[in-house]
Amino acid sequence: MNPAIWIVILFPVGMLGYYLLRLRRNTDDDDRADTGQAIIDFSRAFPTEAIRSLHMTSDGMTVFVRLHDNKAGFMRNMGRHHACMMLDPERIQVEPLESGDGFVVTFIDSPKYSGAYRFNTVGEAAEVSLWLLGSYLEAAEVKPGAPIDHAADEAASPPSPSAST
């Protein structure tokens, strides 16, 4: 057979093989640390919430979100999308790790997301834990039916001028 015929046959077969190899490559790592995709997925899940900041764990599988009104959100990478939820501060428990670069979160309502979350730096872990603490304190302040201490408000206000003068 003529070598030109072999080239005409083998070149397309080789290109098809290369194309199929590229399609088959492992895409798990591609979307893992994509903060843009995380923002889009969170915005789809909660369109009325404004994102202020976010921090991704060191393995890239989880994103903690700080919202504009000091609430906190949580996103877990599920392959091609993120599972998003708002964190109810009264329904989670947070404990620090001994290394200081993360913490253990226990989700009372969603135990499958509970676990240890490590960050790239100790500062990131501290910041996220402060977000969680801040959302907890804010929820405690707005708790309905809580007694209001009016005596503290009166002591802080300046005395009003007397009506007799």
C-alpha positions in Angstrom: 0.0 0.0 0.0 1.0 3.5 -0.6 2.4 5.4 2.4 0.1 8.4 1.7 -2.9 6.2 2.3 -1.5 5.2 5.7 -0.9 8.8 6.6 -4.5 9.7 5.6 -5.8 6.9 7.8 -3.5 7.1 10.8 -3.6 10.9 11.2 -7.4 11.2 11.8 -7.3 8.1 14.1 -4.5 9.6 16.1 -6.3 12.9 16.4 -9.5 11.1 17.5 -7.5 9.2 20.1 -6.0 12.4 21.5 -9.4 14.1 21.6 -10.9 11.2 23.5 -8.0 11.1 26.0 -8.5 14.8 26.7 -12.2 14.2 27.3 -11.5 11.4 29.7 -9.0 13.3 31.9 -9.9 13.7 35.6 -11.9 16.9 36.0 -12.3 16.6 39.8 -9.5 19.0 40.5 -10.6 21.6 38.0 -13.6 22.9 39.9 -12.3 22.3 43.3 -10.8 25.7 44.1 -12.9 27.8 41.8 -14.1 30.7 43.9 -16.0 32.2 41.0 -18.1 29.1 40.6 -18.7 29.2 44.4 -20.0 32.8 44.2 -22.3 31.9 41.3 -23.7 28.9 43.0 -24.3 30.8 46.3 -26.0 33.6 44.4 -28.3 31.1 42.7 -29.2 29.5 46.0 -29.7 32.8 47.9 -30.3 35.6 45.4 -31.2 38.3 48.0 -28.0 37.8 50.1 -25.0 40.0 49.4 -21.6 38.3 49.8 -19.0 40.3 51.7 -16.2 37.9 51.9 -15.4 34.2 51.5 -12.6 31.8 52.6 -11.9 28.4 51.1 -10.5 25.5 53.1 -7.1 24.3 52.3 -8.4 21.2 50.4 -10.7 23.4 48.3 -13.8 21.4 49.1 -15.5 23.9 51.4 -16.2 27.6 51.3 -17.3 29.7 54.3 -19.2 32.8 53.3 -19.6 36.1 55.2 -22.7 38.0 54.1 -23.2 41.7 54.2 -25.6 41.6 57.2 -23.0 39.6 59.3 -24.7 36.3 58.6 -22.6 33.3 57.6 -23.0 30.7 54.9 -21.5 27.4 54.1 -20.8 25.8 50.7 -19.6 22.2 50.1 -18.2 21.2 46.7 -20.2 18.4 45.3 -18.4 17.9 42.0 -20.0 20.1 39.4 -21.9 22.3 41.9 -21.8 23.5 45.5 -24.3 22.6 48.2 -25.2 25.9 49.8 -26.8 26.7 53.1 -27.2 29.5 55.5 -25.7 28.8 58.9 -28.1 29.1 61.8 -25.8 30.0 64.7 -27.9 28.2 67.2 -27.8 24.9 65.2 -24.0 24.6 64.9 -21.2 23.9 67.4 -17.6 25.0 66.7 -14.5 23.7 68.5 -10.9 24.7 67.7 -8.3 22.2 66.3 -5.1 21.8 68.3 -3.0 23.0 65.4 -4.9 26.3 65.3 -5.3 26.3 61.5 -8.9 25.2 61.6 -11.9 24.0 63.6 -14.4 21.2 64.0 -17.9 22.2 63.1 -20.9 20.0 64.1 -24.1 20.8 62.2 -27.0 19.6 64.3 -29.5 19.7 61.3 -27.1 18.4 58.7 -24.6 15.9 60.3 -23.2 14.8 56.9 -21.4 18.2 56.6 -20.0 18.0 60.1 -16.2 17.6 60.3 -12.8 19.2 60.7 -12.1 22.2 58.4 -8.5 23.4 57.9 -7.5 26.6 56.3 -4.2 27.7 54.6 -3.3 30.0 57.5 -4.2 30.4 61.2 -5.5 33.9 60.4 -8.1 32.6 58.0 -9.3 30.1 60.5 -9.5 32.8 63.2 -11.4 35.1 60.8 -14.0 32.5 59.9 -14.5 31.5 63.5 -15.1 35.2 64.3 -17.7 35.3 61.5 -19.4 32.3 63.1 -19.2 33.9 66.6 -20.4 37.3 65.2 -23.5 35.7 63.6 -24.1 33.9 66.9 -23.9 37.0 68.9 -26.1 38.9 66.5 -28.7 36.2 66.6 -28.6 36.3 70.4 -29.2 40.1 70.4 -32.3 39.8 68.2 -33.9 36.9 70.0 -37.6 37.6 70.4 -39.0 37.7 73.8 -35.7 38.6 75.4 -36.0 41.1 78.3 -34.7 44.6 77.5 -32.6 46.3 80.1 -34.0 49.9 80.1 -32.0 50.8 83.2 -28.7 50.6 81.2 -30.2 52.8 78.5 -31.3 55.5 81.0 -27.8 55.5 82.7 -26.1 56.0 79.4 -28.3 58.9 78.2 -27.5 62.5 79.3 -29.8 64.0 81.9 -32.6 66.0 80.5 -33.0 69.6 81.6 -35.5 70.0 84.4 -38.9 71.5 83.5 -38.9 73.8 86.5 -36.0 75.9 85.3 
